[in-house]
Amino acid sequence: MSTPTVASLLRSSQALCGQVSEKETLNHGICYYSRRFAPLPEANQFREVLIEDAADVPRAFEQTERWYQERGLVCWRWAPADGTASDALRDFLGGAGFRERRYTALRLTHWPTFSPSPSIRVLPARAMRPAYQDTFLRSDEPAAPEVRGCRTHAWLERLDDPPFDMFVALDNREPVGRCGLYQVGDIARVIDLHVLSAFAMRGVEESLLHHVLGLSRRLAMRTTCVQLCEEDRAALQLFTCAGFTPDGSIVEFERSVPPVDRPPP
């Protein structure tokens, strides 16, 4: 469903891809690609996909696959353009090793009333790079070692982008979580809220959100939004309590089975 919040999130997603990727336009969408971050879906994906006739999907897929293969890469994700029906893509991509992922788009409708935990300090990640990196190294998120290392490097590189403000939460000087605010024009997007599992339910999430939303308020951003997996009920509840309201949905297709003739990274 296309809404102003969905449009804001898609616009910010393009900018996020542009932080770590180059891009080239094909007939039915835009190829974002990066050899440095070859294993990452966020760095190698086909976005703004616009296909009106279902009969064109196989041809578009073949062209896209060939384009990435010629560069020694894999296209890990397809993201339809705003307002594009995804039924034809779902039917075809499901048989090509992709799985549908659905996200809820939320926008901030009122400022949260909860207070940060007095035991949690929230500091800028630019000044705390080792602590920020530690939140990746100690994370128990499921990922292959090469993917985890590549993602860590990519997010560290993002810190150099001025509109990207990332923060680290410390509990007794120990890094326990991170969260950022990404600004694209008058859009603020809350991004990468992550707390180490050993410190869940200790007020770290609330402290990080209180900090980034306070920044959004000081910057007087027109829209503050976030994109969450539909299955992540805990995150949806947290952001709802923080003043966010669902406003549309986003569909993407992520590769779950590598191609048979996958080129080396």
C-alpha positions as CSV (number, residue, x, y, z in Angstrom):
1,M,0.0,0.0,0.0
2,S,1.4,3.4,-1.0
3,T,1.3,6.0,1.7
4,P,3.4,9.1,2.5
5,T,5.3,7.1,5.0
6,V,6.0,4.3,2.6
7,A,7.3,6.9,0.0
8,S,9.5,8.4,2.7
9,L,11.0,5.0,3.6
10,L,11.6,4.1,0.0
11,R,13.3,7.4,-0.6
12,S,15.6,6.9,2.4
13,S,16.3,3.3,1.3
14,Q,17.7,4.6,-2.0
15,A,19.9,7.0,-0.2
16,L,21.1,4.3,2.2
17,C,22.0,2.1,-0.8
18,G,23.9,4.9,-2.3
19,Q,26.1,5.2,0.8
20,V,27.9,1.9,0.0
21,S,27.0,1.2,-3.6
22,E,27.2,2.4,-7.1
23,K,24.1,2.3,-9.3
24,E,23.1,1.8,-13.0
25,T,19.6,1.9,-14.5
26,L,18.2,-1.0,-16.5
27,N,14.9,-1.3,-18.3
28,H,12.8,-2.2,-15.3
29,G,14.7,-0.8,-12.3
30,I,18.0,0.3,-10.8
31,C,20.9,-2.0,-10.0
32,Y,22.8,-1.1,-6.8
33,Y,26.1,-2.9,-6.7
34,S,29.3,-3.0,-4.7
35,R,32.2,-5.4,-5.1
36,R,33.6,-4.4,-1.7
37,F,30.4,-5.5,0.0
38,A,29.5,-8.4,-2.4
39,P,27.8,-10.6,0.2
40,L,25.4,-7.9,1.5
41,P,21.8,-7.6,0.1
42,E,21.8,-3.9,1.1
43,A,24.7,-3.3,-1.2
44,N,23.7,-5.5,-4.2
45,Q,20.0,-5.3,-5.0
46,F,17.6,-4.4,-7.8
47,R,15.4,-1.5,-6.6
48,E,12.6,0.6,-7.9
49,V,11.4,-2.4,-9.9
50,L,8.6,-1.4,-12.2
51,I,7.0,-4.1,-14.3
52,E,3.5,-3.7,-15.5
53,D,3.1,-6.9,-17.6
54,A,3.7,-10.2,-15.8
55,A,5.1,-11.6,-19.1
56,D,8.0,-9.2,-18.7
57,V,9.1,-10.6,-15.4
58,P,11.2,-13.5,-16.7
59,R,13.0,-11.2,-19.2
60,A,13.7,-8.6,-16.6
61,F,15.0,-11.3,-14.3
62,E,17.3,-12.8,-16.9
63,Q,18.7,-9.3,-17.8
64,T,19.3,-8.5,-14.1
65,E,21.0,-11.8,-13.4
66,R,23.2,-11.5,-16.4
67,W,24.1,-7.9,-15.4
68,Y,25.3,-8.9,-12.0
69,Q,27.0,-12.0,-13.2
70,E,29.1,-10.0,-15.7
71,R,30.4,-8.1,-12.7
72,G,31.2,-11.1,-10.6
73,L,28.3,-10.3,-8.2
74,V,25.0,-11.7,-7.1
75,C,21.7,-9.8,-6.9
76,W,20.4,-10.6,-3.4
77,R,17.2,-8.5,-3.3
78,W,14.4,-7.1,-5.5
79,A,12.5,-4.1,-4.2
80,P,9.4,-3.0,-6.1
81,A,8.8,0.7,-6.9
82,D,6.2,2.6,-4.8
83,G,2.7,1.5,-5.7
84,T,3.8,-1.4,-7.8
85,A,1.7,-4.6,-7.5
86,S,4.0,-7.4,-6.4
87,D,1.9,-10.4,-7.3
88,A,3.7,-11.2,-10.6
89,L,7.1,-10.8,-8.9
90,R,6.1,-13.0,-6.0
91,D,4.9,-15.8,-8.4
92,F,8.1,-15.8,-10.4
93,L,10.8,-14.9,-7.8
94,G,9.4,-17.5,-5.4
95,G,10.5,-20.2,-7.9
96,A,13.9,-18.6,-8.4
97,G,15.2,-18.8,-4.9
98,F,13.7,-15.6,-3.4
99,R,11.4,-15.3,-0.4
100,E,8.9,-12.5,0.2
101,R,9.6,-10.2,3.1
102,R,7.0,-7.9,4.4
103,Y,7.6,-4.8,6.4
104,T,5.4,-2.4,8.3
105,A,5.9,1.3,7.7
106,L,5.4,3.4,10.8
107,R,5.5,7.2,11.3
108,L,5.9,9.1,14.5
109,T,2.6,10.7,15.5
110,H,3.3,11.9,19.0
111,W,6.5,12.2,21.1
112,P,7.1,9.4,23.6
113,T,6.5,9.9,27.2
114,F,8.9,7.3,28.6
115,S,12.2,8.3,30.2
116,P,15.7,6.9,29.5
117,S,17.3,4.6,32.0
118,P,19.6,6.5,34.3
119,S,22.2,3.7,34.1
120,I,22.5,3.9,30.3
121,R,24.8,6.5,28.6
122,V,24.1,7.2,24.9
123,L,27.1,8.6,23.0
124,P,27.8,9.4,19.3
125,A,29.3,6.5,17.4
126,R,31.7,8.7,15.5
127,A,33.5,9.4,18.7
128,M,33.2,5.8,19.9
129,R,34.1,3.7,16.9
130,P,35.7,0.8,18.8
131,A,32.6,0.6,21.1
132,Y,30.3,0.8,18.0
133,Q,32.3,-1.9,16.3
134,D,32.0,-4.0,19.4
135,T,28.2,-4.1,19.2
136,F,28.6,-6.0,15.9
137,L,31.4,-8.3,17.0
138,R,29.5,-9.4,20.1
139,S,26.1,-9.7,18.4
140,D,24.4,-13.1,18.3
141,E,22.6,-12.2,15.1
142,P,22.7,-15.3,12.7
143,A,25.1,-14.6,9.9
144,A,28.1,-16.2,8.3
145,P,31.5,-14.8,9.5
146,E,32.3,-13.3,6.1
147,V,28.9,-11.6,6.0
148,R,29.2,-10.4,9.6
149,G,32.6,-8.9,8.9
150,C,31.5,-7.3,5.7
151,R,28.4,-5.8,7.3
152,T,30.5,-4.4,10.2
153,H,32.9,-2.7,7.7
154,A,30.0,-1.3,5.7
155,W,28.3,0.3,8.7
156,L,31.5,1.7,10.0
157,E,31.9,3.4,6.7
158,R,28.4,4.9,6.9
159,L,29.6,6.9,10.0
160,D,31.4,9.3,7.7
161,D,28.2,10.4,6.0
162,P,27.1,13.7,7.7
163,P,23.3,13.0,7.6
164,F,23.9,9.6,9.4
165,D,23.9,10.0,13.2
166,M,24.6,6.7,14.9
167,F,24.7,6.3,18.7
168,V,26.1,3.7,21.1
169,A,24.5,2.8,24.4
170,L,26.9,2.0,27.3
171,D,26.1,0.2,30.5
172,N,28.9,0.8,33.0
173,R,31.2,1.6,30.1
174,E,30.3,-1.6,28.3
175,P,28.8,-1.2,24.7
176,V,25.4,-2.8,24.8
177,G,23.4,-1.5,21.8
178,R,23.2,1.0,19.0
179,C,20.7,3.0,17.1
180,G,20.8,5.7,14.4
181,L,18.9,8.5,12.8
182,Y,19.3,8.9,9.0
183,Q,18.2,12.2,7.5
184,V,17.2,12.6,3.9
185,G,15.9,16.1,3.3
186,D,13.1,16.6,5.8
187,I,12.8,12.9,6.4
188,A,14.3,11.3,9.5
189,R,14.5,7.5,9.6
190,V,15.2,5.5,12.8
191,I,17.6,2.8,11.7
192,D,19.5,-0.3,13.1
193,L,18.1,-0.4,16.6
194,H,20.0,-3.3,18.1
195,V,20.6,-4.3,21.7
196,L,22.8,-7.3,22.7
197,S,20.6,-10.1,23.8
198,A,22.2,-10.2,27.3
199,F,21.0,-6.7,27.9
200,A,17.5,-6.9,26.6
201,M,14.6,-5.7,28.8
202,R,16.9,-3.3,30.7
203,G,15.7,-0.1,29.2
204,V,18.5,0.1,26.6
205,E,16.0,0.2,23.7
206,E,14.0,3.0,25.3
207,S,17.2,5.0,26.1
208,L,18.4,4.8,22.5
209,L,15.0,5.7,21.1
210,H,14.6,8.6,23.5
211,H,17.9,9.9,22.3
212,V,17.4,9.6,18.5
213,L,13.8,10.9,18.7
214,G,15.1,13.9,20.7
215,L,17.5,14.6,17.9
216,S,14.7,14.4,15.3
217,R,12.7,16.8,17.4
218,R,15.6,19.3,17.7
219,L,16.1,19.1,13.9
220,A,12.4,19.8,13.3
221,M,12.1,16.9,10.8
222,R,8.8,16.8,8.9
223,T,8.6,13.0,9.0
224,T,10.1,10.6,11.4
225,C,9.6,7.0,10.3
226,V,10.9,3.4,10.7
227,Q,10.6,0.1,8.7
228,L,10.1,-3.1,10.7
229,C,9.6,-6.7,9.8
230,E,6.0,-7.7,10.2
231,E,7.0,-10.8,12.2
232,D,9.0,-8.7,14.8
233,R,6.1,-8.2,17.3
234,A,8.4,-7.0,20.0
235,A,9.8,-4.2,17.9
236,L,6.4,-3.2,16.7
237,Q,5.2,-3.0,20.3
238,L,8.2,-1.0,21.3
239,F,7.8,1.6,18.5
240,T,4.1,1.8,19.1
241,C,4.7,2.7,22.7
242,A,7.3,5.2,21.5
243,G,4.6,7.1,19.6
244,F,4.7,5.5,16.1
245,T,1.6,4.5,14.1
246,P,1.5,2.0,11.3
247,D,1.0,3.6,7.9
248,G,1.3,1.2,5.1
249,S,3.5,-1.8,4.2
250,I,6.5,-2.6,2.1
251,V,7.3,-5.8,0.2
252,E,10.8,-7.0,-0.8
253,F,12.1,-10.2,-2.2
254,E,15.4,-11.5,-0.7
255,R,17.4,-14.4,-2.1
256,S,17.3,-17.4,0.2
257,V,18.9,-19.8,-2.2
258,P,22.2,-18.8,-4.0
259,P,22.1,-19.2,-7.8
260,V,23.6,-22.5,-9.1
261,D,26.2,-20.7,-11.2
262,R,27.0,-18.2,-8.5
263,P,30.2,-16.3,-9.4
264,P,33.0,-16.0,-6.8
265,P,32.8,-12.8,-4.7
